[in-house]
Amino acid sequence: MEKILDNNYYDLIINNVSVPLYDTGDNITLLNLRHSLLNIPRTEFDPCILGQYPYHNFPSLYTPTSTISIEASGIGSVQRNPFLNLLGRGILIGIIDTGIDYPHQAFLHNDNTTKILSIWDQSIQTGPPPAGFTFGTEYSREMINIALRSENPFSMVPTNDTDGHGTAIASIIAGRPNEVNAFSGVVPEAELVVVKLKDAKPNIKEVFFVPEDRLCYQESDIILALRYLETYALTVSRPMVICIAMGSNQGGHDGSGALSNYLNYLARIPGIGVSVSAGNEGNSRRHYFNSTTNAPFYNDFELRIGENDRLFSMEIWPYALGRLSVDISSPNRESTSPVYPAIRDCRMFNFIFTPSNIWVNNFLFEEETGDQLILVRFQDALPGVWRIRIQSLDDAPLSFHAWLPSGYLISNETFFLNPNPDTTITSPGNGTNQLTVTAYNQFNDSILLESSRGYTRNGLVKPDIAAPGYQIACALPNNQYGTLTGTGAAAAHTAGAIAMIMEWGILRGNLTLITGYDVNRLIIRGARRENTIIYPNNIWGYGKLDVNNLFLRLTNI
């Protein structure tokens, strides 16, 4: 078995400069120009493996950012305009998600051949992997068409989408119109290149105290999927728009992570656009912020832990000016005592009067961001209200953020008692060059309450744009149709708009070297803005997506 698939090996993201120090011939996988994946043996599990190796070496865990259930952006005007008629011809759509229900009529041409050029299913190991990769199975358009002509397509091409999220995202962008179900993708003539992510390894869930039954995906697998899409687009010399409808609350929320860095690079390549969901953490009560400017220089905050959350983690990210200690008290006031910052320390606390166990890493210097990081991991925590004290060791003002895991990695029963809805955009939405999309209700023009808010921890304006994200019509597995709600749906809608601009710019010869970042700036300039609101802001970004207004500014229509 390849080590990248073997749960007896940890996957660690390292800088390529370090590769010669570790390379034994079969333990390195190239991720991109900056990073590689190092496989190291896993022996008996010790949570303090995170401490022996730096925090940023461990891939973050991602979850989908939309909820499935069984005219606002100006796109319809552009589609109907005979001088534009931008339907995505010649544009590739890159999907990295839970897979795709490829026999669905939404992904077939009128002659019942597939609109999908390629599928890389990372979870199936029975067929040949893509060239340059060591795992998974690649299914070509020809293979899919042969399967579609058979009585049982899945017996020949067994890739599927049991979750439905990837099918929904792909259909919103490029699904074939279906009048009976009042459905059409934004760019129905675009073609698809799909990566189905494999589930995260159990050992990385173990490290971050994520229950084994929670479905989530590794940052490193998403990076490999991006490399596959980049290689495919460059090989066939066609523009591609990549949609990332997943998010993570791990990391510094400042765009410094490995995935954000790669997306920053891709968005500057001519002909590659990137649309990223902002996340759905706005009203989840999983973010806390404090700024203490006057003595005494400490802050106490409270965390309510639900009965069903036996395993989870919390990250506390101070600003870099001071050193902070942490002290954690259980509902019956049993305390850890202060934990002081160190370079690579890991301390375990076994509470006496409850079955609670806590591991604390108070990293003085987190190498990816340069900031302090306090990582707290809970096992069998006593349900109830826990108190955390953050105190300055320099007797100086302090400021910090705290985040709980995003998505369904924890239940809604675990939350901060005094939460802050700002600075809740999930990774990789905090990066600089990718277009970060929040969601609004297109029926009443109100922001979705769950939509994550900016700005980033380092003050970057995010989100960039707001797009329709409430009950967006979509395809679902088994030839069904339904709706999708959340910032993932909004990111898919916006990916279709990026494809329109790429078609107009590159394939029609108007802006042949346009990059994804260039497209982002055009979208921002063409956004619809209300006279009563100051832009940019941390809720709407630069305004609402309006592709028709964008083209009115660019042309003499």
Summary of the structure (lengths in Angstrom):
residues: 557
radius of gyration: 23.4
end to end distance: 58.6
largest distance: 74.8
contacts: 2109
relative contact order: 0.17
helix: 22%
strand: 29%
